[in-house]
Protein backbone atom coordinates (compact mmCIF):
# COMPACT_ATOMS: atom_id res chain seq x y z
CA UNK A 1 0.00 0.00 0.00
CA UNK A 2 2.80 2.43 0.85
CA UNK A 3 4.54 1.60 -2.42
CA UNK A 4 1.40 2.38 -4.42
CA UNK A 5 0.88 5.64 -2.53
CA UNK A 6 4.45 6.68 -3.23
CA UNK A 7 4.09 5.76 -6.89
CA UNK A 8 0.88 7.78 -7.19
CA UNK A 9 2.55 10.78 -5.54
CA UNK A 10 5.51 10.60 -7.91
CA UNK A 11 3.27 10.35 -10.99
CA UNK A 12 1.02 13.15 -9.76
CA UNK A 13 3.97 15.43 -9.07
CA UNK A 14 5.35 14.81 -12.57
CA UNK A 15 1.98 15.51 -14.16
CA UNK A 16 1.40 18.74 -12.31
CA UNK A 17 4.90 20.23 -12.42
CA UNK A 18 5.91 19.46 -16.01
CA UNK A 19 3.81 22.21 -17.69
CA UNK A 20 5.19 24.84 -15.33
CA UNK A 21 8.74 23.64 -15.92
CA UNK A 22 8.18 23.60 -19.69
CA UNK A 23 6.75 27.12 -19.52
CA UNK A 24 9.77 28.35 -17.55
CA UNK A 25 12.15 26.72 -20.04
CA UNK A 26 10.18 28.25 -22.92
CA UNK A 27 10.27 31.68 -21.30
CA UNK A 28 14.00 31.33 -20.69
CA UNK A 29 14.55 30.42 -24.36
CA UNK A 30 12.56 33.45 -25.52
CA UNK A 31 14.47 35.73 -23.15
CA UNK A 32 17.81 34.30 -24.35
CA UNK A 33 16.80 34.86 -27.99
CA UNK A 34 15.74 38.43 -27.21
CA UNK A 35 19.03 39.11 -25.40
CA UNK A 36 20.96 37.71 -28.36
CA UNK A 37 18.94 39.83 -30.81
CA UNK A 38 19.40 43.09 -28.90
CA UNK A 39 23.12 42.46 -28.44
CA UNK A 40 23.39 41.91 -32.22
CA UNK A 41 21.30 45.01 -32.90
CA UNK A 42 23.53 47.14 -30.67
CA UNK A 43 26.60 45.79 -32.46
CA UNK A 44 25.00 46.66 -35.79
CA UNK A 45 24.44 50.25 -34.63
CA UNK A 46 28.21 50.66 -34.26
CA UNK A 47 28.94 49.12 -37.66
CA UNK A 48 29.36 45.42 -36.87
CA UNK A 49 26.73 43.40 -38.77
CA UNK A 50 28.41 40.05 -38.04
CA UNK A 51 26.43 39.17 -34.90
CA UNK A 52 23.13 39.99 -36.64
CA UNK A 53 24.05 37.81 -39.62
CA UNK A 54 24.83 35.03 -37.17
CA UNK A 55 21.37 34.99 -35.58
CA UNK A 56 19.35 35.30 -38.78
CA UNK A 57 18.10 32.17 -40.51
CA UNK A 58 20.22 31.34 -43.58
CA UNK A 59 17.55 29.47 -45.58
CA UNK A 60 15.83 29.84 -48.95
CA UNK A 61 12.42 30.63 -47.42
CA UNK A 62 13.58 33.56 -45.30
CA UNK A 63 11.91 36.84 -46.30
CA UNK A 64 12.70 40.50 -45.74
CA UNK A 65 10.65 43.58 -46.46
CA UNK A 66 12.40 46.82 -45.72
CA UNK A 67 10.91 50.22 -44.98
CA UNK A 68 11.45 51.25 -48.61
CA UNK A 69 9.13 48.45 -49.85
CA UNK A 70 11.87 46.15 -51.13
CA UNK A 71 10.81 42.50 -50.69
CA UNK A 72 13.59 39.89 -50.71
CA UNK A 73 13.25 36.10 -50.48
CA UNK A 74 16.09 33.76 -49.51
CA UNK A 75 19.33 34.39 -47.67
CA UNK A 76 21.26 34.91 -50.92
CA UNK A 77 19.01 37.85 -51.83
N, C-alpha and C positions, 0 to 999 in steps of 0.2 A: 504494500500500500504506500509506504514512504517513497519507494522508487518511482511509482506511477505519479505521485504528487510532485516529486522533483522534476520528472520528465515533463509534466504538464506546465510547470512553472518555467522551465527552460524554453519550451516551445512558445508559450505565451509571451515571454519577454522578447524573443526574437521577432515574433509577429508584430508586436507593438512598438518596438524601437527601430526597426529597419527603415520605415519611411522617414522618420525624423533624421536618422543618420544619412540616408540618401539625399535628403533635402539639404542638410548641412554640407555634404560633399559637393552637391550641385552648386550651392551658393558659393562655396569656396572656389570652385572652378570658374564661375562667372567673374568673381572678384579678381582672380589671378589673370584672367584674360583681359579684363578692363585695365588692370595695372600695367600689363604688358603693352596694351594699345596706347595708353596715355604716355608711357615712357617713350615709346616709338614716335608718337606725335611730337613730344617735346624735343626729341633728337632731330626730327625733321624740321622743326622751326629754326634750328641753328645750322641747317644745311646738311644734315646727315640722314639720308633717306634709307640707308642700309637696314636699320632695325624695322622700319615699316615694311620694307620689301620682305623681310624675314617672317613677319606674322601674317601677311596676306596669303591667300590660297593661290597656288601656282597651277591652276587647272584650266582646261579649255572652256568650261562653262561659267567661269567667273565673269561678272559684268561690272562695268563702271559707267556712270553717267555724271559728268562734271557739271558745274554751275553754268557753263557756256552752252550746254545742250549736247555736247559730244557724247555719243554712246559707243562704248567699246566692249567687245566680247572676247574672252580668252586672255590668258596671261601675256601671250606674245603681242597682243595689240597694244 
